[in-house]
Amino acid sequence: MDGRFRKLVKRREGVSLIPYKCPAGFNAIGWSWNFDSHPLPEDISQYLHEHGKISVDMAERLLDISIGAALENCRKLYPGFDLCSENRKKELFGFVLDAGYERASQWLR
């Protein structure tokens, strides 16, 4: 996983191993994994149900999934994404990560 984006997310977001309400009112965990919109992987969901929290390794795994999905969506929405400057990549990535694919795609219409 690209360390630049991992570092960016960790700098922008705090981590919580217990569920919390994000500013938008969704249930979240880890580094802002919205599990109202994106169900947790089954093993993580079961662990959370049994223990009331997740492990750091689980939070890291959710972060990897989030980063991978956001980068994939950046490349779908912005075909020249990989050719952009580093600053532009970071801004586009942050926007797509926060807004999600559907909302980000509406900005392109």
Secondary structure, 3 states (H helix, E strand, C coil): CCHHHHHHHHHHCCCEEEEEECCCCCEEEECCEECCCCCCCHHHHHHHHHHCCCCHHHHHHHHHHHHHHHHHHHHHHCCCHHHCCHHHHHHHHHHHHHHHHHHHHHCCC
